[in-house]
């Protein structure tokens, strides 16, 4: 499940890198999250790097800010599956923030559907149920 959240964050990372091509903090946080899952990085280091990714998004346009927050969320929470929805939700918000309002619903659905296609079969139904139950606290980005 944590790999999925990291994949969602990485998918929108170009939205941050477009605005800050020389700021690697969100990408480093994603890699640290992967390292934590493998056992190569300590939890405290991954969480510290997650906060740095969040800081990278400060004062940025919404697409870049939400992409950085997605990376930070994904890197900070591999130990709590329920928090993985935050990384996915921020990724959706990043995509929606980068399109005209008239295209927002279509962009949200496209990103949500892309994310769902990446879900491992073993957790797919669990995550979909969690998205239905908790979409309201995730800005309704998972609504069908």
Order of alpha helices (4+ residues) and beta strands (2+ residues): alpha-alpha-alpha-alpha-alpha-alpha-alpha
